[in-house]
Each structure stands twice: as structure tokens, then as C-alpha cells.
Amino acid sequence: MLKRIPLLLILLLPLGLVAQVSQNIIHITTDDGLSQNLVFDLEQDQQGFIWIGTKDGLSRYDGYNFKIFRNNPSDSTTLSSNYITFIQEDEKQNLWVETSPGGLHLYDSHNDKFIRLKKVLQDVDSFHSSSIQKVIWNDENGWLIFTNTGLFELSADLKNLNEIPLNEGSEIRILSVFVPPDYNKSKIYLSTLHSGIYEYNTAESVLRPLTTINEKLDEQGISHVFKSNNNEWMLAGHNTLYTFSEHGELLRKYRMPTNFNNASFPIISFQQDKFGRFWVIRDFRLYEYLPIENRVVELAMHGGINQLFIDRTGIFWIGTSGYGMYKFNPNTTRFGFTSERFFDVVAPGFHQLMEAENYFGFPRIFGDILYVDYVSPTERWVLTRRLGLFNLNLDEQRIQRHIITVPPQDQNTYSSFWMDRDVEGHYNVLLSEGLVHFEPEAGTTYHLPLLQIFPDFTFDRNLPVFEQLTVVRKINTTYWFGSTEHGLASYNTETQQQRSFAYGSSDVNTISSNHILSISQDMRNPEKYIWVGTDGGGLNRINLQTGSVLRFTEQDGLPNNVIYSIYPDSSGHLWMSSNKGIIRMDPDTFEILNFTRSDGLQSDEFNRRQHYQFEDGRLLMCGSFGCNLFNPNDITLNPALPTVSLTDISVMNRSVLPYGSEWFSENEDGSMTLRVDWDQNIIGFEFAALEFSGTDKNQYKYRFPPFLQEWTNIGTRREISFTNLDPGSYTLEVMGSNNDGVWSEIPARIGVLVLPPFWMTFWFRALSIMLAFSTIAFVVWFISERKHRKQVRMLEYKMAVDQERLRISRDMHDDLGSRLTQIRLMSEFAKQDKTIPEKIRSKFDEISVETKDIIQNFNEIVWSLNPQNDTLNNLTDFMIQYSERFCQKVQIPCRIYASDEFPEVKIASSVRTNLIFILKEALNNAAKYSFCEEIQVHLRLDETRFYLIIVDDGIGFDELDRRTFGQGLETMKNRAETILAKFELTSELQRGTEIRVIWNIQPNPKG
């Protein structure tokens, strides 16, 4: 590429040479962030950034934003001038920037600074920095710098510049330098102003002319030289383009037209893109050169063009003299854009015939056309709203009209509104009052009245049917109808079975909208699924076997919820037009690809009913600005792998770049680590996938181990942030995709080290651990000693309590017990005295009975107070005796099942008391309420669990009984919970009741 353009040519260039911008060209100016609209040079670095040299600063573009570099008079590490005339990255990924008049700079990307070389270069009088053509790394010798006037060598330490003589005895003016892609540090090719082309051997420092080519040139002023993809030499003279074989044989010569303004200007640029196409800038216009046809085709756009740079993926970056720059992706031609109207593409030229005055007595029927079907290159079927169906033969310019009627409607007043051709080649025409099936070959029709087919399908009689039905499709023997308000309906002509599908707001298993726009069969599962597009509800897949519906909306990855059309390609993929481009979907995996204006579409918005699929599989989809005609099978995905770069890093919402700042440290492998303190807890990252085909559709995903191990997809969002990270080491990895979903292979990666506070450092932790161990040892000793003393006191206290309980039980037995016995004996003696009246003696009998019960209860209390009875063995003996006495008293048979032996395990008096009261309450409830004929009491020990089970064969409980006797049941349950026992109750009407208490034997249970 010619890196140097005479400034005079740019200043003399008249602006606005071409009035119309091509469809696939994106215009980028200062309004988008570019530093200035006069662009002198363009370059792409190894990372993928686009660098733009302008009249007012250097701009770096990541596809989304610009970073501007300008001169700061108080900072010697900035550019010495804002007038950027030359940008180039060498083989070592050094970026060279030339300014006028500031001279040459080397950009240190690590520290984001510029190294000014003006002083070093000025030491050589013959060096003119404003004429640099190429900078090449020449191993340890430093750099070779080619200028218009000669060759110079700059040392690797940037301290010495020496001139290397090229051609003794004659001056050579270099116009361009070509470094072959397979450059092995030996041969470089130079084009010159008056001497043809030369080969320079860098290993031998020898320059020689390519005589076999030079002698065949009409002019010796060659502005550009390079080898094409098929190894042919391509040369550009003042007005002529040359093609030579590898051995110097002239193959083609093309003289440029001279009828342009400023025709005396030379060819500014001549190069070849990755697809083999040749591009020429001449007279500040861009042309495609077609060598076989020996002609050029202009690529129209505003402004004078002075630079063309083709990046690694084949995208064109075009610099202008005052109109900013353009991005042009030649790959977008895959969608076949045309500005013609829909009907003109389906049947080119036929509308002039249809608009003929009074043809068949119907003036200008073209405006009445609803549908055109492409039968063959010469035959079309055309449906009109009021005039019927027409068959056109374009070769013979013959029109045949077919009047389709619905009895008893008058044939001249009916209204049609939709037509569809099924796989058998028959037409299904929707009319005002029904569906007409038309077979062209036989010329036969039959009528299906819609109201007869769908008696439950509500039609508004005040509106035309075409405003209520939107689409009809015949799939096998079933007609499918879409409506504007009533959803989807089907009718099987063989079984006469009808089905309907309508939207249900609370049922996700219904279709997502009642406004149907498109219907298509699933070609991979034709008997199982159909696909339905809606106006605002997205896409629906209907299972014909189960009737279930699967919805797809913007929340599921669709770019838009309006689906105008659905067409399957030969592989079964679904292609859909919408209000946000064309959508391709895999019906099995549901993978979605979205194509937009940046991919070459007429616009992002398409139109209803202006779509068509030709017999050969081509699709026509039209919108407000034209149509796209393409074969889905020919649409290949963009294979370019994007390079992902971190464009900004912030800590506490403040940018901390460049990498050379105190925030970063370099690892042994050259990677960087961000170091932050524990309280700098807001860290943000911004990134960009540097593949520019359609940056608005580039996707991103990241992971952040060990905080986040799995990849997280964040769509088109380009920034993430983390807060309150724990101290430790992390690694952020970011992957990006291009516009067609092809992901990068190598992620952008940066380490993050969150430094701990001093109390989390190793030395602090070591001291803390030592102190903690000492403290723990002291606390353990202290607690153990305190616990020992407490245990001694508790033992002493327990012994005192037991002694007191024993004294109380003895005193109660000796004192109160003997007195109660005396009262009972006195009552017995009194009732035997015959001198006392019978009525009084009966009272003494009652006193004797009550006293006997009191003595029994008193003995139980005395028994429970005696600490000598605080064993499991004594408890079970008491329960057995009590159960026998109780059942004898209430005269209910009782069976007692007890283990043979119970251990002399000490139990707390609270456990013993609560278990006894549960037994008493359960026996009492059984006797009073169950009307049982037998009571069973089970006492058994299972390892560490003691079981108390009371079973009766009475009437059991129902819900009412539970509420009535709930207080007693609740009391038993609470007592069980008090001693940490499990309480279970099972009762069934007429099947008895079982109460089960399970207590884990513990030394000191709570309670």
C-alpha cells in the first residue's frame, strides 16, 4: 500500500465527488468519536486494533469506541505533533508513528507512552522523516527504514542512525515497498518514480533492477508493486495497470480511463483482497479492477478517498480527505441486495405488461396484485384482489385470466386476499366467503366454506375476511389457517377433523399470540411439528401428536418477536424475516443466528407478505429499502476468529491502565496481574472482540476462577465488575465471538491479586495462631478446673438433695402415712358401730374408700421422692404394678408385655415423673373414652431406647374426637418433649388407639 500521499493532491481535491453511498458501507466520522475527519493513514496491529492517523491526533478503534492520542506540551512521552502522516506495526509488534513536523515515534504499548526519535534522526542530514515508506525489523541489527530518498538503519537501542547506500551514481526515488508474506529476511521489492522496480537483498545489502519486467513497461514510474495470491506480479504505473508472470512475462495491461477530473493524478493505491479481487484508488476514487474483463467498477461513496487498508479478515477501511473514514465489508454481498420492488424480482418486467391500458378491459391491474408465483423462468401465476387469477407467459407476452367464484356470489364482485401453492402444484385461494382449491393442469376447482369448516371460529361479519385471516398453508391433507385475533386453526380434508390453537395468558403451553403471520412445516420432523410465526409473540413450535406448544421469544434469543415468514432450507434450517433482520434457526438444537444490515441486508426491517421461496431453494425477502435474494445453502458463516482485548480496567471506578503503572506486575510468562488491596473492592473490566464484520452482534463470555469456574455468557455486553472479593489470586478469562457466533480460541487473560489486610497476612496469622494456642490452652485448663469444681459441687449438691428427698419421704411415710392409716382405721371402726345411724355410717364408708385412694397416691408420691427408686428397673416395676391395679379398678382386662430384665440405669426424677404421668393419662383416656375390651402395655428396651406403648382396641379417634380430647393428648405430647422423647399417636375409627413414647436413655436429660 502506498503510505505516502502528496499533501498538495489532498488539499486540491474537490469534496463530494459521488453523491450516493453504497448499501454495505458504514460511515465513521468525528460524530462517532474519530479525532478528525481528514484521514492520512490506517493500520491494524497484532492485537486487532485499528489505528487511524488524522490531521488532529491518532485514534485507536476497537469497533465500539475510539481512544485518542494527542500532543501534551508538558509531557514528553506524548506525540510531538497531532498531524499524523504515517502508521505501521513491524514484525516485533512495535507501532511506528510519524507526525509532521514532529518526526518519527515508537509507541510503548506496555506503558502507553511514545518514544520520540526526532533528535536521533536529525543527526543524519540525508534523512527526511516526512517521507517514510516502510520500517522493517532486521534481526539484531535493528530496523531498516525506507524513505522516498533512500534506506537507513536504526540501531536496536534507538541511539544510532546510519544511511545505507542503494545505487551508486544515480538517485532512486522510492514510491512503495513490498515485503513478501514469506519474507525470510532477504528480499524486498521497491517501486520507484523513474526506474521501474528493484529487488533489495537485505542479507547482502545488494540492490538490483528486475530487468525482465522493467524493459516491458511503457512507463518507468511505478507507484505500486506486489505479488498476487496466484503469485503473479501486479504493478501500477501512472495510468496503467500491469500483470506479469512470476518469470517476468507480460500477461495483461490495462490503461485507466482519462475522462475523470484531475486525470493527471497518479494511482494512489493498488492491492488485492483475500478473495483475489483487485482494488485501485485513482483520482481519489475507489475502483474494483477486473483483470479478465480488463475494466474497473467504481465503489461509490462521499468524499475524496486517499487511503485503503484491508484488515486481516478482509474488511476495508477507507480514509478520506475530510469525510472521516468508511468501513466496507465485501463479504456482505452474500445476501444479494437489490433495490428493486418485490414483484419486479419475482417476475421481472411483467408489470409493464400488466399496466397496459384496458388489457382484457381491466385498466392498470398491477396495483391490484396480491400474490405472484414463480412457476418457471417464463411462467407466472398472479392473484389480484378483485379481478381473479392470471397466468402469464412472459416469452409470448400472453395473459390468461381464471375467474374463481364462490357460489352463489357474483363472479365480478368477489374479493380474494391470499394464495398458497402446495407441494402438488395446486393453488389454495382464500376468498371472502371461503377457500378455493384450484388445480391448474385440470382447470378444476372446489370450494370449502370457511363457516362450514369452522363453525366455532368466530368471524366478525362487519369486517372483510381478509382482515381477519392472514395466511393459509396446506400441509399434506391438512389446511392451516392463521388469523389476526383468533389464533390458529386446521382442517383435515380426509377426516374432516378440525383443531384450534389460541393464546392463553396463564398457560405457557398455548401459542404466544393470536395474530398469526406465517406457518411452515418442520422438514426434519414433518409428521410431528409445524412452526408458526406471530406478530409480537415470537415463534411457536406445535407438536401435532400431542398438541403441546414450545414458545421462542426475545427472552429465548430471538432478536425480534415479529416473524413475517418461515422457510426451511434443504438441510432443514428455518429462515425467518423479522423487524430486526433475517433469522436462521436450527430446529433441533434451537441455535439462532441473526443477520442484519451489517451483513448486507436491505435494512433490519422486512415486510409482511413480501417474501417468497423459489423452486431451487432461493429465498426472496423484501423490506422498505429493497430486497435480498439469496440461496440459504450458499450462506457461509464468517470464519474469522476474533482477538479479544481488555480495553479498560478500573478500580473503585477509576481507570488504572496502562499496564506499566503501579497497579500491575508482570509474570514470568509475560502475562500481567492486577494487584489491589482488600478494601479496593470494586473492580471493573471492559473488553472488545476485535473482529469488525458486525461488532453490534459480537458475543462475550467469561469465567473468573476460583470465584467462577464455569463460562458465563453475557451476550453483547462488554463490561463486567466484581465487588467484595475475598483476598486471594484470581484469573479473568474473556472469550468473544464474531457476528456469526464463531468464538475466539484464545481468551483474553489477566490475573487479579487481592491483597489481604494485615490481620490476614501470614506473619499476623502465625502470631495469632501462637497466641490462640496459648489462650486456648489456658482456657481449656481454666474450664477443666472450673468444670471439675462444678462437678464436685454438683455431686455434693445431688447427694444433699438425695438425702433430703430420702428424709422427706421417710418423714412423710412415718408421719403423714401413719396418720392417714389411723383415719382409715377410725372410719372402719366407726362404720361397724351399730349405734351410729346408717346414713352416717355410709359417710364413714366413703371416707374409708377415699382415704384408701389417698394413701395409695400418697405412697406413689413417697415412692417417687425416694432417690433409691431413680432407676429404670424400679420405674418399670412401678409401671407394671400401677397398670395392673388400674385395670382391676376399672374392670378392663390388661395385658402387660415387658422385657425380662431392665438395667439398673440411673434416670432423672423428672424423666421418671413424666413417663409415669403419660402412662396414667393414656390409661385413663382408654378407660373413659375408648369403650375398649382390652388394654395392652408394652415396656421394652432396644439398645439405648426405652419404649412405652399403650394400646387399646376401642372405637379410636376421628377428627372431632381429636379436637374434643386434644388437651389430654397435647399434655402427653408436651411431657414427652420435655424429656426429649418422641411421641407418636395412631388411631383409626373402630380399630383402636396406640400411643408410643420413645425415650433415648441419657445420663442427664433436660427437663
SEVEXSE-632350 format. One record per residue (C-alpha): x negated, y, z. Coordinates in steps of 0.2 Angstrom, whole numbers, plus 5000, padded with zeros to 4 digits. Layout:
XYZ...
***
This chain:
500050005000499450174996499050255013498650425007499950544998499350714991500150845003500550954988501650824980502650814996502850994998503351024979504650884980506450934977507550864990509250774987508750684970510050554972511750584979512350404984511650294997511650104993512849995003511449905013510350045018510350115036509850295038508750345053508450525057508050645072509850615077509350435081507850485091506550495077505250635082505350725065506150695048504550715037503850535037502050515031501650335036502350175043501650015051502149865061500949805075500649625080502049635094503349685081503549875085503749995070502650145071503150305061501950445058502850605056502550795055502850815073502250665083502050475082503650375085503650185091505350105087505949945094507649935084508550025098507550175104506050275100504550315111503750475106501850515107501350695106499950805110499750875128498451015128498050975146497750785143496350725133497050545132498450605121498450635102497450785097498750845085500550805081500350795062500150605059499550555042498850385044499350225055498550055054498349905065496749805062496349615064495949645083497649725086496949895088498050035082497150175072498050345071497450485061498050665064497750825054496750915059496350815075495550665066495550485070496150405086496150225093497650185104497350095120499050005122498449925139498350095147499450185135498150315130497250375115495350375112494850525102493450495089493350665081491650705089490850545084491550555066490950745064489150695066489150625048489350765036490050655022491450585032493150665029494450595042495950665032495550535018495550365027496250225017495850065027495050015044494349835045493549745059491849675053491449555067490149615080489549745068491049855072492349925060492249965041493150125037493650155019493950335014494350414997492450464996491550315002491350175015490750195033490350085048490850125066489950035080490949915091490650035106491350185096489750285098488950275081489550305063488450265048488850285029488650135018488150175000489350094987488750134970487050224967487050354954488950384952490350444963491850324966493450394972494450254981496350264980496850104989496049954997496749774995496249645009496749465003497849375015496549235016495149365019493649275026492549425029491849435012492849504998493849664997494649744982494649934978495650034966494850194960495350354952494250334936493350174937494550034937494549904951493049844961492649694972491649734988490749584997490649635015489349495019488149555006488649745006488749724987490049824976490349764958491749804945492949674939492449704921493649564913495049674920494449844918494049834899495849784896496549944905497250084895496850204909495450184922496450274936497150134946498150184961498550004967497949834966498449674974498749484971500549424969501249274978500849164962499049234963499249354948498349524948499549674949498949844945499750014945499050154934499650324931501150274920500850094918501049934927499949784923499949594926498349494924498049314927496849254941495449244927495749424920496949384906498149524902499949444904501149594904501049784903502449904906502450084903503550184916504950304908504350484907506050564907506050604926505750764935503950784939503450644927501650684929501650624947500750454949501450294956501350314975501650134980501649964971501949804981502849634982504049574995504149395002505449344989504249394975505149554970504049704965504449874971503750044965503850214971503650344957504250524956504750504974506050374970506050184974506250054960506349864958505149814945505749664934504249594926505149464915506349594908505049724908506149854916506449944933508049974943508250114955508750094973509750254976509650354992509450534998507850624999506150604991505350444995503450444999503150285009503750095008503249975021503849795021503849715038503449535042505249475040505449565023506449715029506049885020505550035030505650185018504850355023505550515016504950695015506250775026507650655027506950535040506750355036507850215029507950035034508449915020508649735021508649655004509249485012510949565014511449534996511949355001513749415003513949484986514649654989515649744976516649904977518049834965519849804971520449634977521549594961520149654950518949524957520249384957520749424939519549554931520349664918522149594919522949744927522749844912523749724903525049714917525149904917525649914899527150024896528849924895527949754894529449624894530449784898529749794915528649954916527049954926527249794936525549794943526049904958527249764962525949624963525949524980524849374975523649314962523049134960521449094950521848934940520348944928519249074920520649114908522249074918523049164932524749154941525449314948526849334961527749504961528949564974530449594963530049534946529649344949528149234945527049274930525749154921524349254912523249194898521849314898521049254882522649264872523249414882524949324884526149334899527449214903528749254916529649124928531149184937531349094953533049104960533949054976535749014973536949104973535849254974535749364958534049324949533649514946533949564964532949434975531449484984529849374986528449404998527249264999526549124989525348974993524648844981524448674989523148534986524348464972524348624962526148664966526648834972527748874988528549044987529449125001530949224996532149325006533349185009532249035008530748935002530548884984529348744979528848764961527848634950527148724935526748574924528548514926529348684927530448614941530948704957531948654973532548764987532348745006533448875015532548935030534048955041534448775037532648715041532548815057534248845065533448895081532149005073532849175077532849295062533349475063534749495050534449685049532649665043531949585027531249415030529549465023529449575038529749435050528749295041526949315037526149155030526648985023525548835021525948665015524848535023525248355017527148345018527248475032527648665029526948785042527648955044526949105053528049245059527749425066528749395083529249215084527649115083527348965073528548835066528348675055529548575044529148395038529948365021529948175024530548155042531448325042530748355059530348525065529248595078528848765085527448845095527749015104526749115116526949085135526249225146526049105161525548945151523748945144524248785134525348885122524748995106523949155111525149265101526749255092526049365077525349235065524149295051523349135045523448945045522148815040521848635041520348565050519448475036518448365048519948305058521348335045522648225053522348295071522048485071522648645062521948815065522948965067522349155067523449285076523549475076522749515093522749345101521249275093521049095086522048935091521748755088523348655088523248465092524548395080524648225090524848305107525448475104524148555115523348715111521548775113521348965113519749065107519749255110518349385113518049315130517549155122516349235110517449295096516949465090518749515087520449445091521249485074521049345062521649385045521049225036520349055039519548955026518548795028516948765018516348595011515448555027517048595037516448755045517848885047517549055039518649195045518949385041519249505055519149685061517349655066516649565051516649385045516549245057515849075055516348935067515848755069517548665074516648535083515348625094516348795094514748885089515149055082514149165071514649345067514149435051514449625050514049775039512149755043512249585034512849665018514749665021515849805013516249855031516649775048518449795044519449675032521249675026522749565028523149455013521649525003520649355004520549204993519649044990519148994973519148814967517248804968517248854986516849034984517749154996518349324992518649445007519049625005519249775015519349965014517649995005517649844993517549654993516249524997516249374985515149234991514949044992514848995010513648845006512348974999512349075016510749035024510349095041508949215045507449105049506349245056505849215074505949375084504549435095505249485112504349635121504549715138504949895133505049965151504849915169505450015183505350005202506550105213507250175196505650245191504650185176502950115181502150075164500850075157500049905162498449995167499250085181499050035199500649935199499949795188498549675190497849565175497749375177496349265171497349215155497649395151499449405157500049545169500849535186501849675194501449705212502749785223502949805242504349715251505349875253505249925235506749815232507449875216506549815200507249835183506649765166507049825148506649725133506949715114506849575101505849645088506749575073507649715064508949625052510349665064509749725081511549755087511849565086510149515094510549405109509549385125509249255139508149255154507549155169506649205184505849055194505949015208507349135211508249075195507648915187508948895173509149005157510449145159511249205143511649395144512249425126511649585118511249665135509449715135509149755153509149665170508749715188508349625204508649685222508149625239506949495233506049395246504149415247503349285235502749255217504049255203503849245184505149335172505349255155506449335142506949255125507849345111508749285095508949375078510549425071510949245066510649165083508849095079507949105095506149155098504949015103503849105115504649215128504049375134503249345151502749445166502349395184503149485199502249485216503249545230502049585244502649535262502749665276501349645289502449535300502549415286500649405282499549255285498549335299500049405308500949235306499449145313499349265328501249255330501149065330499749055343500749175354502349075350501548915356500848995371502549065375503448905371502348805382502648925397504548925393504548735392503648725409504748855417506348775410505748605415505348665433506948755434507948615427507148495440507548605454509348625447509448435446508948415464510148545469511548465459511148295466511148365483512748455479513548305472513048195487513848335498515448335488515548145488515348145507516648275509517848185497517548025507517848115523519448195516520048035510519747945527520448085537522048085525522147905527521947895545522948045550524248085536524347905531524747845549526047975552526947935535526947755541527647805558529047905549529447755538529547635553530547755563531847765548531847575548532247565567533547695566534547615552534547455562535347545577537147495576537747635587537247765574538647795561538547705544538447875535536847925545536047755544536247765525535247935526533847845536533847715522533547845509532147925520531347755521531347725502530647905499529347885512528847725504528647815487527647955495526547835504526247745488525747915479524847965494523747805493523447845475522848015479521747955493521047815481520647955468519748065481518647915486516947935477516747755479518147725466517247835452516847685441517547615425517847445433518847525448519847635436520447485425520947385441521947535446522747555429523247365429524047375446524947535443525647465426526247305435527047405449527847525437528647395426529347295441530147455447530947495430531347315427530447305410529347165405527547215404526047135396524347185400522847145389521147195397519347145394518647015405517347125413517047315414515347385419515047475435514847635425515047795434516347915427516848085432518348105443519148225430519048085417519747965429521148085434521648125416521647945410522747895424524048045421524047995402524447815407525847875419526647995406526647865392527447735404528647855410529147905392529347725386530447685401531547845399531747865380531247715370532547585376531147455374531247275379529347265382527847365386526047325382524547405390522847365382521247405391519647365382517847425380517047425362515147465365515147645371517047675368518447645380520147615373521847645382523347585372525147595377526347505365528247485366529547405355530847535357531847645345530247755340530247945336531048045322530648225319531948285331531348175345529548245342530248415345531348365360529948265369528548375362528048445379527548275386526648225370525748395370525248375388524448205385523548265369522848415379522248305393521348195380520548345373520048405390518948245392518348245374519448095370520348055354522248055355523247955342525147935341526047815329527947805329529247735317531147735319531647565326529847505326529247565342527847685348525947665350524947795360523047765358521647855368519847835364518547895375516647895372515847855389514647995393513648025409514348205412515848235401516548415400518248435408
***
